[in-house]
């Protein structure tokens, strides 16, 4: 699978290794970009650019999670919703009163735990029950 398809396509399946390597690549790119922006821009502009970068990083992470959720036997939407539940509460924090902050942190923490266990640790799902495996030598359906 090409890198472009890995980070932009929501269809397909990826294994544990590809999921972790892709997630690490997105995280390191995000970190390096944030540090560069902090060095080059003033504080106010840097905060706006970093918020945009974090929102943009949501897309490749969601694509990775959607493919990994498919590999686990779930729907791609499950992976996308997990990533949104992890990332979006932090982005909503400035717009809500202080009373909502513990709830947002709890939602993000629970989503992290579920994503870490389901997408990051558990093996790929076997072929669906009741569905015959492709005979040897047959072309795989796309």
RAMO-V908126 format. One line per field, one symbol per residue. phi: phi as a letter, one per 20 degrees, with the letter a starting at -180 (. if undefined). Layout:
# RAMO-V908126
phi->???
This chain:
# RAMO-V908126
phi->.ffffgeceedoccegfffffffffffffffffffffffedfgffffffffffffffffffffffffffffendegfgfffffffeefgffegfedfffegffffffffffgffffffeedfffffggfndffffgnffffd
